[in-house]
Amino acid sequence: MTSIRIRLFGILALVTALVWGAAVVWVEIHTRHEVQRVLDRRLMESARMVSSLMRTGEMTPVVNPVLPGPVPAYERQLSCQIWTVNGELIARSQNAPAESLAPDEDGFSERVIEGEWWRVYTVHMPDDGYRVMVGDSLTIREHLISSVVTGLLGPAALGLAALGVLIWWSVGAGLRPVRQMTRILTERDADDLSPIGVAPGGSDLQPFVQSLDALMDRVRAARLRETEFTAAAAHELRTPLAGLRIQAQIAAATGDEQTRRHALEQIQVSVDRTARLVTGLLALAREDVTAIDDREKRWTGLAAHFEALGAEPRLQLPDADVEVFADPDRFSLVAANLLANARQFARSRISLSVQGEGPFAVIAVDDDGPGVTTADLERLGQRFFRPSGSPGGGSGLGLSIVVSAVKAHGGAVRFAPSAMGGLRVELHGLAVRRRLSGRVSDDS
């Protein structure tokens, strides 16, 4: 796996190289343009200077018009010719060709002479009858431009290499807080979930540290719930198991058939209670860890989930054919626990109703039982909690399973006093639609 330092260095080096390359291209183009302009200016000024000198005296054609005297190499970049308007060569510099450097037009021109390109500036002197041509070889000019550009590229390459070293060092220095954070986490004990607090290296890592602290808080809370859950489960299991042991001892020790039969019946009751408790624990554990994907949800009849639980003459179902968008198996678990809770407390009526449609619908279960005190109402849905006045045999997990299952669907559960006198359990956030006369009304 490539380290962050190498990836950052690669990105920064690539970006820097691209910018540096673009700058070098711009400098090369600009330098070439400026050198061309300067050399053209030199041709123009040289031709005008020669034409000015010619006006001071008379010139005649010569047999050998080459200017005398040795010419240093650096002066041979320019070549000069002086012609009459009649086409006679008056004079030329030592390195100038015998052929005319340019046609008759004034100004700049380019021409191939003896296989070599020349750039020439011509000045026409109509009053004196002369033409002055000053030119230089484009080969020499290109060589000069290449020398200038090469002189710039050398320092640029060294600068780029030095910049690469600085980028590598800077990335390492910038990632030092990350290494410090790594060392802090590595040296931590696995059970140490205390917040880190202030991030090393300033504010850059503070959002990461805050998110990590929030994660540790959630893990710490989850561990606390797990510990409480385990302790409460052990406590709840202790009672039926102790009852089983006592009743088994009674059945084994007694000689009275009726006493033995009663002990065996109590053993059956304890076994049933233990089975319900274990089933509830497994269901609650599943709902706590599993979120429901939309691909697992189906449109199923709301009333059908309750009707499948067996005949309940006290249950009043909605008139319309209402469908709920949920995981069928897990919503059946919700329905089973809602109905079981209502059955424990209802005197004569249990009502299932739906208010609204779409994702903002409310599914409510009401009963006409004795109701729940305000203090107990705030604790409903907690694991193993049974409100005061609850009949025996319950595990205190039913409404906890409902809360967890609805939350896994992305919804929420609210508890309130019912207008019927008992408890009202509302399910929010589950999509609902009504099917009337074979036509679906879907606002979800």
C-alpha positions as CSV (number, residue, x, y, z in Angstrom):
1,M,0.0,0.0,0.0
2,T,1.4,3.4,-1.0
3,S,2.0,5.7,1.9
4,I,0.2,9.1,2.2
5,R,3.6,10.8,2.0
6,I,4.5,9.2,-1.3
7,R,1.0,9.9,-2.8
8,L,1.2,13.5,-1.7
9,F,4.7,13.9,-3.0
10,G,3.7,12.4,-6.3
11,I,0.7,14.7,-6.7
12,L,2.6,17.8,-5.7
13,A,5.6,16.9,-7.9
14,L,3.4,16.2,-10.9
15,V,1.6,19.5,-10.5
16,T,4.8,21.4,-9.9
17,A,6.4,19.8,-13.0
18,L,3.4,20.7,-15.1
19,V,3.5,24.3,-13.9
20,W,7.2,24.4,-14.2
21,G,7.1,23.0,-17.7
22,A,4.4,25.5,-18.8
23,A,6.6,28.3,-17.4
24,V,9.6,27.0,-19.3
25,V,7.6,26.8,-22.6
26,W,6.4,30.4,-22.0
27,V,9.9,31.6,-21.2
28,E,11.2,29.8,-24.4
29,I,8.6,31.4,-26.6
30,H,9.0,34.8,-25.0
31,T,12.8,34.7,-25.1
32,R,12.7,33.6,-28.8
33,H,10.3,36.5,-29.6
34,E,12.5,39.0,-27.7
35,V,15.7,37.8,-29.2
36,Q,14.2,38.0,-32.7
37,R,13.0,41.5,-32.0
38,V,16.4,42.6,-30.6
39,L,18.2,41.1,-33.6
40,D,15.8,42.7,-36.1
41,R,16.2,46.0,-34.3
42,R,20.0,45.6,-34.7
43,L,19.7,44.9,-38.4
44,M,17.5,48.0,-38.8
45,E,19.8,50.3,-36.9
46,S,23.0,48.9,-38.6
47,A,21.4,49.5,-42.1
48,R,20.3,53.0,-41.2
49,M,23.8,53.8,-39.7
50,V,25.5,52.7,-42.9
51,S,23.1,54.7,-45.0
52,S,23.7,57.8,-42.9
53,L,27.5,57.5,-43.3
54,M,27.2,57.1,-47.0
55,R,25.5,60.5,-47.3
56,T,28.8,62.2,-46.2
57,G,30.8,61.3,-49.3
58,E,30.7,59.9,-52.8
59,M,31.1,56.2,-53.4
60,T,32.0,54.4,-56.7
61,P,32.0,50.8,-57.7
62,V,35.2,48.8,-57.1
63,V,36.6,45.8,-58.6
64,N,37.1,44.0,-55.3
65,P,34.3,45.4,-53.1
66,V,35.2,43.4,-50.0
67,L,35.9,45.6,-47.0
68,P,39.6,45.2,-45.8
69,G,40.9,44.0,-42.5
70,P,40.3,40.9,-40.4
71,V,36.9,40.6,-38.7
72,P,36.6,38.9,-35.3
73,A,34.2,36.0,-35.2
74,Y,31.6,37.7,-33.1
75,E,31.4,40.6,-35.6
76,R,30.7,38.2,-38.5
77,Q,27.1,37.7,-37.3
78,L,26.2,40.6,-39.6
79,S,26.8,40.9,-43.3
80,C,26.5,44.2,-45.2
81,Q,26.1,45.0,-48.9
82,I,25.9,48.3,-50.7
83,W,24.3,48.3,-54.2
84,T,23.5,51.0,-56.7
85,V,20.0,51.3,-58.0
86,N,21.4,50.0,-61.2
87,G,22.4,46.7,-59.6
88,E,26.1,47.3,-59.2
89,L,27.8,46.1,-56.0
90,I,29.6,49.0,-54.4
91,A,30.9,47.3,-51.2
92,R,30.3,44.3,-49.0
93,S,31.6,43.0,-45.7
94,Q,34.1,40.2,-45.5
95,N,31.6,37.4,-44.8
96,A,28.8,38.7,-47.1
97,P,28.0,36.6,-50.2
98,A,28.6,38.1,-53.6
99,E,24.9,37.6,-54.5
100,S,22.4,40.2,-53.5
101,L,21.1,39.5,-50.0
102,A,17.6,40.7,-50.7
103,P,15.3,41.7,-53.5
104,D,14.6,45.3,-54.3
105,E,11.9,45.9,-51.7
106,D,12.7,48.0,-48.6
107,G,12.3,46.6,-45.1
108,F,12.7,43.0,-43.8
109,S,12.9,40.0,-46.1
110,E,14.2,36.4,-46.0
111,R,16.1,34.7,-48.7
112,V,18.0,31.5,-49.4
113,I,21.5,32.1,-50.7
114,E,23.9,29.2,-51.4
115,G,21.6,26.9,-49.4
116,E,21.5,29.1,-46.3
117,W,18.6,31.2,-45.0
118,W,19.3,35.0,-44.5
119,R,17.2,37.6,-42.8
120,V,17.9,41.0,-44.3
121,Y,16.9,44.6,-43.7
122,T,17.1,46.9,-46.8
123,V,17.3,50.7,-46.8
124,H,16.6,52.5,-50.2
125,M,18.4,55.8,-50.8
126,P,16.6,57.1,-54.0
127,D,18.3,60.6,-53.8
128,D,21.8,59.1,-53.6
129,G,21.0,56.1,-55.9
130,Y,22.1,53.4,-53.4
131,R,20.6,50.5,-51.5
132,V,22.0,49.3,-48.2
133,M,21.4,45.7,-47.1
134,V,22.3,44.3,-43.7
135,G,21.5,40.7,-42.9
136,D,22.4,37.8,-40.6
137,S,22.3,34.1,-41.1
138,L,19.2,32.5,-39.6
139,T,21.3,29.5,-38.7
140,I,23.5,31.7,-36.5
141,R,20.4,33.4,-35.1
142,E,18.8,30.1,-34.2
143,H,22.1,29.0,-32.5
144,L,22.1,32.2,-30.5
145,I,18.5,31.7,-29.4
146,S,19.2,28.0,-28.5
147,S,22.1,29.1,-26.4
148,V,20.0,31.6,-24.5
149,V,17.2,29.0,-23.9
150,T,19.7,26.3,-22.9
151,G,21.2,28.8,-20.4
152,L,17.8,29.2,-18.9
153,L,16.9,25.5,-18.8
154,G,19.9,24.5,-16.8
155,P,19.1,26.6,-13.7
156,A,15.4,25.6,-14.2
157,A,16.2,21.9,-14.0
158,L,18.4,22.5,-10.9
159,G,15.6,24.5,-9.4
160,L,13.1,21.8,-10.1
161,A,15.3,19.2,-8.5
162,A,15.8,21.4,-5.4
163,L,12.0,22.0,-5.3
164,G,11.4,18.3,-5.3
165,V,13.7,17.8,-2.3
166,L,11.9,20.7,-0.5
167,I,8.4,19.2,-1.4
168,W,9.5,15.8,0.0
169,W,10.7,17.4,3.2
170,S,7.7,19.7,3.5
171,V,5.2,16.8,3.1
172,G,7.1,14.8,5.8
173,A,7.0,17.8,8.1
174,G,3.3,18.4,7.4
175,L,2.4,14.7,8.1
176,R,4.3,14.8,11.4
177,P,1.0,15.3,13.4
178,V,-0.4,12.2,11.7
179,R,2.5,10.2,12.8
180,Q,2.1,11.6,16.3
181,M,-1.6,10.6,16.2
182,T,-0.6,7.1,15.0
183,R,1.8,6.7,17.9
184,I,-0.8,7.9,20.4
185,L,-3.4,5.4,19.2
186,T,-0.8,2.6,19.0
187,E,0.3,3.1,22.6
188,R,-3.3,3.1,23.9
189,D,-4.7,0.2,25.8
190,A,-7.5,-1.6,24.0
191,D,-9.9,-0.8,26.9
192,D,-9.0,2.9,27.0
193,L,-11.9,4.7,25.3
194,S,-11.3,8.0,26.9
195,P,-11.4,11.0,24.5
196,I,-8.2,12.2,22.9
197,G,-9.2,15.8,23.3
198,V,-6.7,18.2,21.6
199,A,-5.2,17.0,18.3
200,P,-1.4,17.1,17.9
201,G,-0.1,19.6,15.5
202,G,-2.8,22.2,15.7
203,S,-6.3,22.5,14.2
204,D,-5.8,20.5,11.0
205,L,-6.5,17.1,12.7
206,Q,-9.1,18.5,15.2
207,P,-12.1,17.4,13.1
208,F,-10.7,13.9,12.8
209,V,-10.0,13.8,16.5
210,Q,-13.5,15.0,17.3
211,S,-15.0,12.3,15.0
212,L,-12.8,9.7,16.6
213,D,-13.8,10.9,20.1
214,A,-17.5,10.7,19.1
215,L,-16.8,7.1,17.8
216,M,-15.2,6.2,21.1
217,D,-18.2,7.6,22.9
218,R,-20.5,5.4,20.9
219,V,-18.3,2.4,21.4
220,R,-18.2,3.1,25.2
221,A,-22.0,3.5,25.3
222,A,-22.4,0.3,23.3
223,R,-20.1,-1.5,25.7
224,L,-22.0,-0.1,28.6
225,R,-25.3,-1.3,27.1
226,E,-23.8,-4.7,26.4
227,T,-22.6,-5.0,30.0
228,E,-26.0,-3.8,31.4
229,F,-27.7,-6.2,28.9
230,T,-25.6,-9.1,30.0
231,A,-26.1,-8.3,33.7
232,A,-29.9,-7.9,33.3
233,A,-30.2,-11.0,31.2
234,A,-28.3,-13.0,33.9
235,H,-30.5,-11.6,36.5
236,E,-33.7,-12.3,34.6
237,L,-32.6,-15.9,33.8
238,R,-31.7,-16.5,37.5
239,T,-35.3,-16.4,38.6
240,P,-36.8,-19.1,36.3
241,L,-33.7,-21.3,36.6
242,A,-33.9,-21.1,40.4
243,G,-37.5,-22.0,40.1
244,L,-36.7,-24.9,37.9
245,R,-34.2,-26.2,40.4
246,I,-36.5,-25.8,43.4
247,Q,-39.5,-27.5,41.6
248,A,-37.2,-30.3,40.4
249,Q,-36.0,-30.9,43.9
250,I,-39.6,-30.9,45.2
251,A,-40.7,-33.3,42.5
252,A,-37.7,-35.6,43.2
253,A,-38.2,-35.6,47.0
254,T,-42.0,-35.7,47.4
255,G,-43.9,-38.9,47.5
256,D,-47.3,-37.2,47.0
257,E,-48.5,-37.5,43.5
258,Q,-50.4,-34.3,43.5
259,T,-47.4,-32.4,44.9
260,R,-45.2,-33.9,42.2
261,R,-47.7,-33.0,39.5
262,H,-47.9,-29.4,40.7
263,A,-44.1,-29.2,40.8
264,L,-43.9,-30.5,37.2
265,E,-46.5,-27.9,36.1
266,Q,-44.4,-25.2,37.7
267,I,-41.3,-26.6,35.9
268,Q,-43.2,-26.2,32.7
269,V,-44.1,-22.6,33.5
270,S,-40.5,-21.8,34.3
271,V,-39.3,-23.5,31.0
272,D,-41.9,-21.5,29.0
273,R,-40.8,-18.3,30.7
274,T,-37.1,-19.1,30.0
275,A,-37.9,-19.9,26.4
276,R,-39.7,-16.6,25.9
277,L,-36.9,-14.7,27.6
278,V,-34.2,-16.4,25.4
279,T,-36.3,-15.8,22.3
280,G,-36.7,-12.1,23.2
281,L,-33.0,-11.8,23.9
282,L,-32.1,-13.3,20.5
283,A,-34.7,-11.1,18.7
284,L,-33.4,-8.0,20.5
285,A,-29.8,-8.8,19.7
286,R,-30.7,-9.2,16.0
287,E,-32.6,-5.9,15.9
288,D,-29.7,-4.1,17.6
289,V,-27.1,-4.9,15.1
290,T,-28.9,-5.2,11.8
291,A,-30.2,-2.2,9.7
292,I,-32.8,-2.9,7.1
293,D,-32.0,-2.2,3.4
294,D,-34.8,-1.0,1.2
295,R,-34.2,-4.0,-1.0
296,E,-35.4,-6.2,1.9
297,K,-38.7,-4.3,2.2
298,R,-42.0,-5.3,0.6
299,W,-45.5,-3.9,0.5
300,T,-47.6,-6.2,2.8
301,G,-51.0,-5.9,4.4
302,L,-50.8,-4.3,7.8
303,A,-53.9,-6.1,9.2
304,A,-52.5,-9.4,7.9
305,H,-49.5,-9.2,10.2
306,F,-51.9,-9.0,13.2
307,E,-54.4,-11.6,11.9
308,A,-51.6,-14.1,11.4
309,L,-51.0,-14.1,15.2
310,G,-54.3,-15.8,15.9
311,A,-57.9,-14.8,16.7
312,E,-58.2,-11.9,19.0
313,P,-61.9,-10.8,19.4
314,R,-60.8,-7.6,21.2
315,L,-58.7,-6.3,18.2
316,Q,-60.3,-3.7,15.9
317,L,-58.6,-3.4,12.5
318,P,-58.7,-0.4,10.1
319,D,-61.5,-0.4,7.6
320,A,-59.3,0.3,4.6
321,D,-56.9,-2.2,3.2
322,V,-53.7,-0.7,4.5
323,E,-50.2,-1.8,3.3
324,V,-46.9,-1.1,5.0
325,F,-43.5,-1.0,3.3
326,A,-41.3,-3.0,5.6
327,D,-39.3,-6.3,6.0
328,P,-42.2,-8.8,6.3
329,D,-40.5,-11.0,8.9
330,R,-39.3,-8.3,11.1
331,F,-42.5,-6.3,11.0
332,S,-44.3,-9.5,12.0
333,L,-42.1,-9.4,15.0
334,V,-43.2,-5.8,15.7
335,A,-46.8,-6.8,15.3
336,A,-46.5,-9.8,17.6
337,N,-44.9,-7.8,20.4
338,L,-47.4,-4.9,20.1
339,L,-50.3,-7.3,20.2
340,A,-48.8,-9.3,23.1
341,N,-48.2,-6.2,25.1
342,A,-51.8,-4.9,24.4
343,R,-53.3,-8.4,25.3
344,Q,-51.6,-8.2,28.7
345,F,-53.3,-5.0,29.7
346,A,-56.5,-4.6,27.6
347,R,-59.8,-5.2,29.2
348,S,-62.2,-5.3,26.2
349,R,-60.7,-3.4,23.3
350,I,-57.5,-3.2,21.2
351,S,-57.5,-0.8,18.3
352,L,-55.1,-0.7,15.3
353,S,-55.3,2.5,13.4
354,V,-53.5,4.4,10.7
355,Q,-53.3,8.2,10.3
356,G,-52.1,9.8,7.1
357,E,-50.2,8.1,4.2
358,G,-46.7,7.9,2.8
359,P,-43.6,8.2,4.9
360,F,-45.4,10.6,7.4
361,A,-48.1,8.1,8.3
362,V,-48.6,7.1,11.9
363,I,-49.5,3.5,12.8
364,A,-51.0,3.3,16.3
365,V,-52.0,0.5,18.7
366,D,-54.4,1.5,21.6
367,D,-55.8,-0.5,24.4
368,D,-58.3,0.2,27.2
369,G,-56.2,-1.1,30.0
370,P,-55.3,0.6,33.2
371,G,-52.7,2.8,31.5
372,V,-49.2,3.6,32.6
373,T,-48.0,6.2,35.0
374,T,-46.0,9.2,33.8
375,A,-42.8,8.0,35.4
376,D,-43.2,4.5,33.8
377,L,-44.2,6.1,30.4
378,E,-40.7,7.7,30.1
379,R,-39.0,4.3,30.7
380,L,-41.1,2.2,28.3
381,G,-38.9,0.6,25.6
382,Q,-36.0,0.1,28.0
383,R,-34.8,-3.5,28.2
384,F,-36.3,-5.7,31.0
385,F,-38.4,-2.8,32.2
386,R,-41.9,-3.8,33.3
387,P,-44.3,-1.0,34.5
388,S,-45.9,-1.2,37.8
389,G,-49.0,-3.4,37.9
390,S,-47.7,-5.6,35.0
391,P,-49.0,-9.2,35.1
392,G,-46.4,-11.9,35.8
393,G,-44.7,-13.9,33.1
394,G,-43.5,-11.1,30.9
395,S,-39.8,-10.6,30.1
396,G,-39.8,-6.8,29.7
397,L,-38.3,-7.1,26.2
398,G,-41.4,-6.8,24.0
399,L,-41.5,-3.0,23.6
400,S,-37.7,-2.9,23.4
401,I,-37.8,-5.3,20.4
402,V,-40.5,-3.0,18.9
403,V,-38.3,0.1,19.4
404,S,-35.2,-1.6,17.9
405,A,-37.0,-3.1,14.9
406,V,-38.8,0.2,14.0
407,K,-35.5,2.0,14.4
408,A,-33.8,-0.5,12.0
409,H,-36.5,0.5,9.5
410,G,-35.5,4.1,9.9
411,G,-38.5,5.0,12.0
412,A,-39.3,5.8,15.7
413,V,-41.7,4.7,18.4
414,R,-43.6,7.1,20.7
415,F,-45.6,6.1,23.8
416,A,-48.5,8.2,25.1
417,P,-51.7,7.8,27.1
418,S,-54.6,6.5,25.0
419,A,-58.0,8.1,24.6
420,M,-59.3,4.6,25.3
421,G,-57.8,4.8,28.8
422,G,-54.8,2.6,28.4
423,L,-51.5,2.9,26.4
424,R,-51.0,4.2,22.9
425,V,-48.0,3.0,20.9
426,E,-47.3,5.0,17.8
427,L,-45.0,3.9,15.0
428,H,-43.5,6.9,12.9
429,G,-41.5,6.9,9.8
430,L,-42.8,3.7,8.1
431,A,-44.2,4.2,4.6
432,V,-48.0,3.3,4.3
433,R,-50.4,3.2,1.4
434,R,-54.1,2.4,1.2
435,R,-55.7,0.0,-1.4
436,L,-59.3,1.0,-2.2
437,S,-61.4,-0.9,-4.8
438,G,-58.4,-2.5,-6.4
439,R,-56.7,0.9,-6.9
440,V,-53.5,1.8,-5.0
441,S,-53.3,5.3,-3.4
442,D,-49.5,5.7,-2.9
443,D,-48.1,8.9,-1.5
444,S,-44.9,7.4,-0.4
